[in-house]
Amino acid sequence: MILEWLGRYLEHRLPRSDSWVLTQSTIYILPTRAGWAFAITLVVMLLASINYQLNLGYALTFLLCGAGLAGMHQTHANLRGLTLRVRSPQPVFAEEPAAVDIVLDNPGRERVGIGLGIYRADHHGKAWVDVPDHGMGAARLSFVPPRRGRHVLPTIMVESNFPLGLFRAWTVWRPAAEVLVYPKPEQPAQALPAPQSAPGGARTSHQGDGSEFEGVRAYRRGDPLRLVVWKKMARSNEMISRDASTGVNQTLWLDLPAGMAGGLEAQMSRLTAWVQAADRLGLHFGLRLPGLELGCDTGEGHRRAALQVLACWPNGAGR
């Protein structure tokens, strides 16, 4: 209990930075279990050599002791001088793993057996990498953010027990980068609300099964190939056709659903599913939330802007 509290206290005293240089003052080293067993063995060999006056025993004991000390120096040097950098993480949906990409810059000789992992996490999630002489290495870790919003990346541990496994050298690094977490889309998704006619056009709202609107609709067997929206198909892997029945442009306003069970998070999940569906169909859609309005538009940039609003509202629309 006390050791855990002390560890968290020391961890939170570390500065946050997206770049971390491993120097003499930032690397810790202690013997491993094998190292302690090796030390005890050396003590026993030394006592036996003294007791029986074995000159060869002295020689072997001091030779092994020197090898152990050289291994300690090499283990520490395997980390010393490396520079760690974290790449900007990509946004993810809630309950999905977020990737943490780390680059290791090596100004010196080759480094072997560098292990990276999330601090205080399962050791089976570690990534091991070798960094070439005067080169770079890369490792990818992952963690699951607890909820939507912005989250700083977790603390990273970098370690090595190369070459003999008798000592473990490690460092603890707190990246400053943040990952944006969108709400989890509702499953199964509810039908989109009815669109509205754009200004200057007659309202001829037309919604079939919840996936057909003016301008585009789901592909039907027999539709001419000239009506297929190939860009949408390449992005969503779904056949979508232009609806040539009318020429009226329509827009879709997505408002906070009222009377839903599950509270605010359920509402955010439904809005997220609606944003995904509207973008997939190529609709001009906007987002209305209390105190915030995102105008109607279309495209990948607009989709990301809408999802960012849903991720951060009501604490803001993102930084």
C-alpha positions in Angstrom: 0.0 0.0 0.0 2.7 2.5 1.0 5.0 1.4 -1.8 2.1 1.8 -4.3 1.4 5.3 -3.0 5.0 6.3 -3.1 5.3 5.0 -6.7 2.3 7.1 -7.8 3.7 10.1 -6.0 7.0 9.9 -7.7 5.4 9.2 -11.1 3.3 12.4 -10.9 6.4 14.4 -10.0 7.8 13.6 -13.4 7.4 16.4 -16.0 5.3 15.7 -19.1 7.1 15.9 -22.4 6.7 14.5 -25.9 10.5 14.0 -26.1 12.5 12.1 -23.4 16.3 11.9 -23.4 17.7 8.9 -21.4 20.7 10.3 -19.4 22.5 9.2 -16.3 19.9 10.9 -14.0 16.9 9.4 -15.7 17.9 5.7 -15.8 17.5 3.4 -12.8 19.2 0.0 -12.4 18.8 -2.9 -10.0 19.7 -6.6 -10.0 17.1 -9.0 -11.3 16.3 -12.2 -9.4 18.9 -13.9 -11.5 21.3 -11.2 -10.5 20.7 -11.7 -6.8 21.1 -15.4 -7.2 24.4 -14.8 -9.0 25.6 -12.5 -6.2 24.8 -15.1 -3.6 26.6 -17.8 -5.6 29.7 -15.6 -5.7 29.6 -15.1 -2.0 29.4 -18.8 -1.4 32.3 -19.4 -3.9 34.4 -16.8 -2.1 33.7 -18.4 1.4 34.5 -21.8 0.0 37.8 -20.6 -1.5 38.8 -18.9 1.7 38.0 -22.0 3.8 39.8 -24.4 1.5 42.5 -22.0 0.3 41.7 -22.6 -3.3 43.6 -20.3 -5.6 41.6 -21.4 -8.6 38.5 -20.7 -6.7 39.6 -17.1 -6.0 40.4 -16.7 -9.7 37.0 -18.0 -10.8 35.1 -16.0 -8.3 36.8 -12.7 -9.2 36.5 -13.5 -12.9 32.8 -14.0 -12.6 32.4 -10.9 -10.4 34.2 -8.8 -13.1 31.9 -10.3 -15.8 28.9 -9.3 -13.7 30.1 -5.7 -13.2 30.9 -5.4 -16.9 27.3 -6.7 -17.6 25.9 -4.1 -15.3 27.7 -1.3 -17.2 26.6 -2.7 -20.5 22.9 -2.9 -19.4 23.0 0.7 -18.3 24.7 1.8 -21.5 22.1 0.0 -23.6 19.6 2.7 -22.7 21.9 5.7 -22.0 21.8 8.3 -24.8 18.5 7.2 -26.5 15.9 9.9 -27.3 12.3 8.9 -27.2 9.6 10.8 -29.2 5.9 10.1 -29.4 3.9 10.7 -32.5 0.5 12.5 -32.4 -2.1 9.8 -31.8 -5.1 9.4 -34.1 -8.6 9.8 -32.7 -10.5 6.6 -31.8 -14.0 5.7 -30.7 -14.7 4.9 -27.0 -13.9 1.3 -26.0 -11.5 1.0 -28.9 -7.7 0.7 -28.3 -5.7 3.8 -29.0 -2.3 3.4 -30.6 0.8 5.0 -29.1 3.6 5.2 -31.6 7.0 5.8 -30.2 10.2 6.6 -32.1 13.7 5.8 -30.6 16.6 7.9 -31.9 20.0 6.3 -31.4 23.1 8.5 -31.6 25.6 5.7 -30.9 26.1 2.0 -31.3 23.4 -0.6 -31.8 21.0 -1.1 -29.0 19.5 -4.6 -28.5 16.5 -5.8 -26.6 14.7 -2.5 -25.7 11.4 -3.2 -24.1 8.5 -0.6 -24.0 5.2 -0.9 -22.2 2.5 0.9 -20.4 3.6 1.7 -16.8 1.7 -0.5 -14.2 0.1 -2.5 -17.0 0.2 -6.2 -18.0 3.8 -7.1 -18.9 2.5 -9.3 -21.8 1.6 -6.0 -23.6 5.3 -5.0 -24.0 6.9 -4.2 -27.4 10.5 -5.2 -27.9 12.7 -3.4 -30.5 16.3 -3.3 -31.6 17.7 0.1 -32.6 20.4 0.1 -35.3 23.7 1.9 -35.1 23.1 5.7 -35.5 19.6 4.9 -36.6 16.0 4.9 -35.5 13.6 2.3 -34.2 9.8 2.3 -33.7 7.4 0.6 -31.4 3.6 0.6 -31.0 1.7 0.3 -27.8 -2.0 0.5 -27.1 -4.4 1.3 -24.3 -8.2 1.6 -24.0 -9.3 5.1 -22.9 -12.0 4.9 -20.2 -14.5 7.4 -21.8 -15.0 10.0 -24.6 -13.1 13.3 -24.5 -9.4 14.2 -24.5 -7.0 12.0 -22.6 -3.3 12.4 -22.0 -1.3 9.4 -23.0 -0.4 6.9 -20.2 3.0 6.8 -18.5 5.5 4.7 -20.5 8.2 2.4 -19.1 11.3 1.6 -21.1 13.6 -1.1 -19.9 16.5 -3.5 -20.8 18.3 -6.4 -19.2 20.7 -7.0 -22.0 23.3 -8.6 -22.2 23.4 -11.1 -19.2 19.9 -10.6 -17.6 21.6 -10.0 -14.2 20.5 -6.3 -14.0 17.4 -4.4 -15.1 17.8 -0.8 -16.3 14.6 1.2 -16.8 13.2 4.7 -17.1 9.7 6.1 -16.7 8.4 8.7 -19.2 5.2 10.8 -19.1 4.2 11.9 -22.6 2.3 15.2 -22.9 0.4 14.3 -26.1 -3.4 13.8 -25.9 -5.7 11.4 -27.8 -9.2 12.4 -28.8 -11.8 9.8 -28.0 -15.2 10.0 -29.9 -18.3 8.5 -28.4 -19.1 4.9 -29.2 -21.6 4.8 -32.0 -25.0 3.3 -31.1 -25.5 -0.3 -32.1 -27.8 -1.0 -33.8 -28.1 2.5 -35.2 -31.5 4.2 -35.3 -32.9 5.6 -38.5 -31.8 9.2 -39.3 -34.3 12.0 -38.7 -36.1 13.5 -41.8 -34.1 16.0 -43.7 -35.3 19.5 -44.5 -35.4 21.3 -47.9 -32.7 23.8 -48.4 -33.7 27.5 -48.7 -35.3 28.3 -52.0 -36.5 24.8 -52.8 -39.8 23.1 -52.4 -39.9 20.6 -49.6 -40.3 17.1 -51.0 -38.9 15.1 -48.2 -38.5 11.5 -49.1 -37.3 8.9 -46.6 -37.8 5.3 -47.3 -36.2 2.8 -44.9 -34.1 5.3 -43.0 -31.2 5.3 -45.5 -32.6 7.1 -48.5 -32.7 10.9 -49.0 -32.8 13.4 -51.8 -29.5 13.4 -53.7 -28.2 9.9 -52.7 -29.6 6.6 -51.7 -28.6 3.0 -51.2 -27.8 1.2 -54.5 -30.6 -0.8 -56.1 -30.2 -3.7 -58.5 -30.5 -2.3 -62.0 -29.3 1.3 -61.2 -27.2 2.7 -64.1 -23.5 2.8 -63.3 -23.4 6.5 -64.1 -25.5 7.1 -61.0 -23.1 5.3 -58.6 -21.1 7.6 -56.4 -17.8 5.9 -56.7 -16.0 8.1 -54.2 -18.4 7.2 -51.5 -18.2 3.6 -52.4 -14.3 3.7 -52.1 -14.6 5.2 -48.7 -17.5 3.3 -47.1 -17.3 0.0 -49.2 -21.0 0.4 -49.8 -22.8 0.9 -53.1 -24.5 4.3 -53.1 -26.4 5.9 -56.0 -27.5 9.4 -56.9 -31.3 9.9 -56.5 -32.3 11.5 -59.7 -36.0 11.6 -58.9 -35.9 15.3 -57.9 -33.4 18.1 -58.0 -34.2 19.5 -54.5 -31.2 19.9 -52.2 -31.8 19.0 -48.6 -30.0 19.4 -45.4 -30.2 17.3 -42.2 -30.0 18.9 -38.7 -29.0 16.5 -35.9 -30.3 17.6 -32.6 -29.9 16.1 -29.1 -32.4 13.2 -28.9 -34.9 13.8 -26.1 -36.4 11.2 -23.8 -33.7 8.6 -24.3 -32.9 6.0 -21.6 -29.2 6.0 -20.6 -28.7 9.7 -20.2 -26.2 12.0 -21.9 -23.8 9.2 -23.0 -26.6 7.3 -24.8 -27.5 10.5 -26.6 -23.9 11.1 -27.7 -23.7 7.5 -29.0 -26.8 8.0 -31.1 -25.6 11.3 -32.5 -22.3 9.7 -33.3 -24.1 6.9 -35.3 -26.2 9.6 -37.1 -23.1 11.6 -38.0 -21.4 8.4 -39.4 -24.5 7.5 -41.4 -25.1 11.0 -42.8 -21.4 11.2 -43.9 -21.6 7.7 -45.5 -24.6 8.9 -47.5 -23.0 12.2 -48.5 -25.7 14.3 -46.9 -25.3 18.0 -45.9 -25.8 17.8 -42.2 -25.4 20.1 -39.2 -25.2 19.6 -35.5 -27.2 21.4 -32.8 -26.4 21.2 -29.2 -27.4 23.4 -26.3 -25.1 26.5 -26.6 -23.4 25.2 -29.7 -24.2 24.9 -33.4 -22.1 23.4 -36.2 -23.3 24.5 -39.6 -24.4 22.2 -42.4 -21.6 20.9 -44.6 -20.3 17.6 -46.0 -17.0 15.8 -46.4 -14.3 14.2 -44.2 -13.3 17.4 -42.5 -16.9 18.2 -41.5 -17.4 14.6 -40.2 -14.2 15.0 -38.0 -15.4 18.4 -36.7 -18.8 17.0 -35.7 -17.2 14.0 -34.0 -14.8 16.3 -32.1 -17.7 18.3 -30.9 -19.5 15.2 -29.7 -16.3 14.0 -28.0 -15.8 17.2 -26.0 -19.3 18.6 -25.4 -20.4 20.0 -22.9 -16.8 20.9 -21.8 -16.0 22.5 -25.1 -15.6 21.7 -28.8 -12.0 20.7 -28.4 -8.7 22.6 -28.3 
